[in-house]
Amino acid sequence: MGPLEAWFVLERASGHDRAGLVPLLGEPVSARTAAFVQAMVERRRRGEPLQYVLGIWGFRRLELVVDRRVLIPRPETEVVVEVALAELRLLGTERPLAVDLGTGSGAIALSVALEVPHARVWGTDRSEDALAVARANLAGMGSRVATRVRLAAGHWFDALPDELRGQVDLVVANPPYVGDSEPLPPEVADWEPAGALLAGPTGLEAVAEILAGAPAWLRRPGAVVLEIAPRQADAAAALARDEGFVEVHVRPDLAGRPRALVGRVGQC
């Protein structure tokens, strides 16, 4: 464990941020706090990702509960949210309806609801375990956000009520996009949920399924924003065009790699 990770552990155990911790360095701690720190250090030593060890992780303006039932929220997905928010601004709908497919921890759905004050948001996931984490995060959001978010169990669009067909302004997702035979770092492969990572033989299966289903649910104009692997940019854009999206772009992540597929229907 490096110095930066050690600071995270100490912050988690003490309840103080780094600035608050500095004056306390060298002071005695309770046996309970010492045991908590030791347990986290041991878990990290065994290879468990720091985010799961801590049990909470920051994502944009949120602090999310995270554990092995959900993917770890990553900076690449923060960029996807930024792209999704830009699409909502472009649409200009007064009370937009957004759907986050495969919501996991709720990172995308809750960010949209928090950062677009009048947005109505549905988050869907086929994993009841993941939805339990999303519900825990939703419970901590306060009524101004919580009353505008619905969570539903089911496979992609199957979780949505039929009356939402043709009424959705934005579909957004961080779907599985890793091919079954692609190597993953042990810290990912051994700890994070495979169902949220692996899409099938090519890695594009989930992306293709969402793109095929989205036009029936989208209002005109409307948009879809999907996180993809950089190597998939051209193929994913071609799939979007094949499904009738007339304006298709791929936006870069913070490292400049193609990351967020944008497809629009109607005139935005």
PECOR-V121345 format. One record per residue. PSI is psi as a letter, one per 40 degrees, with the letter a starting at -180 (999 if undefined). OMEGA is omega in radians with two decimals (999 if undefined). BURIAL is # if it has 16 or more other ideal C-beta (glycine too) atoms within 10 Angstrom, else .. Layout:
# PECOR-V121345
psi	omega	burial
PSI	OMEGA	BURIAL
PSI	OMEGA	BURIAL
This chain:
# PECOR-V121345
psi	omega	burial
h	-3.13	.
i	-3.10	.
d	-3.12	.
d	3.11	.
d	3.11	.
d	3.09	.
d	3.12	.
d	-3.14	#
d	-3.14	#
d	3.09	#
d	-3.12	.
d	-3.07	#
d	-3.03	#
d	-3.03	.
e	3.11	.
i	2.97	.
i	-3.02	.
d	3.14	.
d	3.13	.
d	-3.13	.
d	-3.01	#
d	3.14	.
e	-3.09	.
e	-3.10	.
h	-3.11	.
e	3.10	.
i	3.10	.
i	3.10	.
i	-3.13	.
i	3.09	.
d	-3.14	.
d	3.13	.
d	3.13	.
d	3.13	.
d	3.11	.
d	3.11	#
d	-3.12	#
d	3.13	.
d	3.12	.
d	3.13	#
d	-3.13	#
d	3.10	.
d	3.13	#
d	3.13	#
d	3.13	.
e	3.06	.
e	3.13	.
h	-3.14	#
i	-3.10	#
d	-3.08	#
d	3.10	#
d	3.10	#
d	-3.13	#
d	-3.12	#
e	3.07	.
i	3.13	.
i	-3.14	#
i	3.09	.
h	-3.06	#
b	-3.12	#
e	-3.06	.
i	2.86	#
h	-2.96	.
i	2.89	#
h	3.09	#
i	3.01	#
a	-2.99	#
e	3.10	.
e	-3.07	#
i	3.03	#
i	3.01	#
h	3.08	#
h	-3.03	#
i	3.13	#
d	3.12	.
d	-3.13	#
d	3.02	#
d	3.10	#
d	3.10	#
d	3.08	#
d	3.13	#
d	3.10	#
d	3.12	#
d	3.11	#
d	3.09	#
d	3.10	.
d	3.10	#
d	3.10	#
d	-3.14	.
d	3.12	.
d	3.05	#
e	3.13	.
h	-3.06	#
d	3.11	.
g	-3.02	.
i	3.05	#
h	-3.13	#
i	3.11	#
h	3.08	#
h	-3.10	#
h	-3.09	#
f	-2.93	#
d	3.12	#
b	3.14	#
e	-3.06	#
e	-3.04	#
d	-3.10	#
d	-3.08	#
d	-3.08	#
d	3.07	#
d	3.12	#
d	-3.13	#
d	-3.12	#
d	-2.99	#
e	3.02	#
g	-2.88	#
d	-3.11	.
e	-3.10	.
i	2.95	#
h	-2.99	#
h	2.95	#
h	3.01	#
h	-3.11	#
i	3.05	#
i	3.11	#
e	-3.13	.
h	3.08	#
d	3.09	.
d	3.12	.
d	-3.14	#
d	3.08	#
d	3.09	.
d	3.12	#
d	3.13	#
d	3.09	.
d	3.11	.
d	3.10	#
d	-3.12	#
d	-3.14	.
e	-3.02	.
e	-3.06	#
i	-2.97	.
d	-3.10	.
d	3.09	.
d	-3.00	#
d	-3.11	.
e	-3.13	.
e	-3.10	#
h	3.03	#
h	3.08	#
h	-3.05	#
i	-3.14	.
h	3.08	.
i	-3.09	.
h	-3.14	.
b	-3.05	#
e	-3.13	#
d	-3.12	.
e	-3.03	#
i	3.03	#
i	-3.02	.
d	-3.10	.
e	3.08	.
e	3.11	.
h	3.14	.
e	-3.07	.
e	-3.04	.
h	3.11	#
d	-3.06	#
h	2.93	#
h	-3.13	#
i	-3.12	#
i	2.87	#
g	-3.04	#
i	2.97	#
h	3.10	#
f	3.08	#
h	3.07	#
i	-3.06	#
d	-3.08	.
e	-3.14	.
h	3.11	.
i	3.07	.
i	3.06	.
i	-3.12	.
d	-3.13	.
d	3.07	.
d	-3.04	.
d	-3.05	.
e	-2.98	.
d	-3.05	#
i	-3.04	#
h	-3.08	#
d	-3.12	.
d	3.10	.
e	-3.10	#
d	-2.97	#
h	-3.07	#
d	-3.04	#
a	-3.05	.
d	-3.06	.
d	-3.03	.
e	-3.11	#
e	-3.03	#
d	-3.11	#
d	3.09	#
d	-3.14	#
d	-3.13	#
d	3.13	#
d	3.13	#
d	3.12	#
d	-3.09	.
d	-2.98	#
d	-3.06	#
d	-3.14	#
d	-3.09	.
e	-3.03	#
h	2.93	#
i	3.03	#
h	-0.01	.
i	3.11	#
i	-3.05	#
i	3.00	#
h	3.09	#
h	-3.09	#
h	2.98	#
h	3.13	#
i	2.99	#
i	-3.11	#
d	-3.10	.
e	-3.08	.
e	-2.95	#
d	-3.08	#
d	-3.11	.
d	3.13	#
d	3.10	#
d	3.11	#
d	3.08	.
d	3.14	#
d	3.13	#
d	3.12	.
d	-3.13	.
e	3.03	#
e	3.05	.
h	-2.97	#
d	3.05	.
h	-3.06	.
h	3.12	#
i	2.99	#
h	-3.09	#
i	-3.10	#
i	2.99	.
a	-3.06	#
d	3.11	.
e	3.13	.
e	-3.13	.
i	3.09	.
h	-2.99	#
d	-3.02	#
h	3.08	#
h	3.09	#
h	3.04	#
h	-3.11	#
i	2.99	#
i	-3.06	#
a	-3.11	.
h	3.12	.
999	999	.
